């Protein structure tokens, strides 16, 4: 909050709260609210953008340990005076605790230092009792004497040209977009005239060789009647508080996704290593089978000569299983991974890209470069493409005209690609004859699919059938394909279909 608005609300607070008692202290995230017996409230927004407000507004209540402590100490205390220094954006409430004939006086100090605000409770000697932020650099610590922040300089007297240019720029220190609405070229010129002539010494002081002035101490040209307090409160308070909350929630969700992707990348890496060893699994199985009658299970390693070889190799054995079980295990590993390497490498690359993308999104959210609403799609389960498991090798993947296409290699693969399809994807199957199922991914939810794309997909089915004859291929949206309970693997029923011929 700039000096102009800070002074506006500080003036309003001083005019309305002296003599009032604090009835309750509430909090909303990083905002502390003093409720007064007049029904009005003072709002201290302590996170970025920090702000001071006064009025009758309602915001969501949340737990805040600092506010709870203030409630215990400030309840029923009377506000006896208000001091503020707009240059430094510091507001001080003088509080009186009078019980029987005993009087205790306190100061509640709100200061805006950079983007954040500090709220500090001291005794009458300015010894700190409670502080929202503990800051070593300025010694804002319990039992230390409070010291005001350094003067926050807005603009030097030598920078009048910079001030003029501010009218055509987004922001300079001390003049933000909101204040610019109240400033015209005429205001700037009048401001220069006031500074240079009668009030030069009053509103200018020298620090070293530079002279400094504070433009927002002047009331001329700044029409406060144009301030819409409710709209301003909503803009700075409600939206930013909600945005901050949504930001934190979104970042936490993204971090969970990133952690899952880290685990997934490790698992795929292990699977790729197994896929690279596929030929070794077959060699182990063939060697064990060729020597099955001569193997003695007394060690977890056996040394055998593979068929057609001269030298022995070392083969790990699970001694808790029979030799035949070990052979079956190795054959299963070979069958599972023999064609998986390319698929797994493609999936690993895709997962790494998603991982890098989420890291970038997280960085933008941390720096408030994007709105949490803009990344809501990342958590929309209905539109998010489902991830195919790493061990799903009973299908093949192609790219046709820029579209991802999956075709089942067997009944299990047919069921798998259908299970992982979205409702708006295209499902294809040879008409009236057994054959592979094909899924054409449709992420943009196109209602009309290019005929040449459909024909090339149908041609893939024809190739899998191993025929040179012309065939008809039915196609429809996945949402019109059903697998009733009890149907065998690879069996479905479908409706609302059209047909394309290839051959």
C-alpha positions, 0 to 999 in steps of 0.5 A: 500500500502506497503512502497516499492510501496509507495516509487516507486510512490512517486519517480515517482511523484516527478520526473514528476510533479514539475512545473506542474499546477493542471487543475482539481480535480475529484473524484471516490467514496473515491478516489481523482484525481489531473489532471495535465496540462501534461495530467497525474494524481495523484490518492489518494485512501483513503479507504481500501486498501489505495494507491498512483498512478500516470499515465494516467488512467481513472476511473468512476467519482462520486460526492465527497464533499471534491473533490469539495472543493479542486477543488475550492481551487486548480484549476490552482495552481502550484506544486513547490516541492514534499516531501515524507517519505517512512517510514511513507508513507507521501507525501507532495505537495507544491502548489503555488497560484500566482495571480498578485503580491500576492503569497499564498502557500499551502501544500497538504498532503497524508498519509497512516495510517493503512488501510485508507488514509488521504488527508489534505490541509494546509496553508504554516504554516501547519494550516489545511484548509480542511481534508478528515477525521476529526480525534479528536485523532490526532487533524486533524481538521480545524484551527489546526496545522497538525502533522505527524502520528507516525512512522509506524514500519515494523520490528525490527532488532531482527526479521530477522528470522521472515523476512525469514519466510515471504517468506512462509507465506501470509503476515506480517506487511510491507511485502505483497504478491505483494512485496514477488514476488521481494524477494528471500532468497538471497535478505534476506541474503544480506539485513541482511549483509547490515544492520549488517555491513556498514550501521548499524547505518544509517538504525537502530535507538533505541527506548527504548531497541529495535533497529528498521530497515526499509527493504524497504529503500534498492533498492537491489534485488527489480527489479522495472522493473517487476512492471506492473503498469496498472495491479497493478492499475486495481487490487488495484484500479478498482477491489477494488473500484468496489468491495466496491461499489458492497459490499455496494449495496449488503449489502443494498439489504440484509438489505431490505430483512432482514427487510422484513423477520422481518415483515414476522416473526411477521405476521406469529406469529400473524397467528399462534396465530390465528391458535391456536385459531381456536377452539375458533372461532368455539365455538364463532360461534356455541354459537352465532348461538345457541343464535341468537334470544336472542342476543341484539346488545348494547355492543361489548361484549356478555355473552352466554352459549355454547351448552351443557355447563353450564357456560357463555363465553365472546364473542367479537362482531362487533356492526357495523355488524349483528349477522349473519355477526359476525357468518360468520366471526368466521366460516371463521376464523375457516375454514381458520386456522383449518389446518394452524398451522403446515404449519405456524410453518414450514413456520416460521422455514424456514423464521427464517433460511433464516433470520439467513442466511442473517444476516451471509451473511451480516456479511461476506460482512461487513468483506470482507470475501466473494465477492458480486458476490458470493451472487448474486443468492439471488436477482435472481428472476428467480431462487429464489423459490417463497414464498407461502403466509401464508394464503394459506391453500388450499393445503398440504405439504409433504417431499418425499425422501428429496423432497418438495411436494405440493398437492392441496386440492381443485381447489383454492389450485391447482391453488395456488401451480401451481402459486408458482411453478418454470418452472423446477418443476414437475407437476402431475395429474390423467389421464383423470379424475378429481383430485388433482394437485401435484407439486414436487419441483425440485430446482436442475433442474434435467432432470431425476426424479427417478421413485420411487419418481414419484411413491410415488408422484402418490400414494399420488394422489391415496390416495386423490382420495380415491380409491383402483384401479390402476390409471394412473398419468400424469407428466410433467415439469411446463413449459409445463402446461398452464392455458388459460385466462378464464379457471375455477379454477383448470383447465389447459392444458398440453403437453410433458407429460409421465405417471406412474401407481400406485395401 
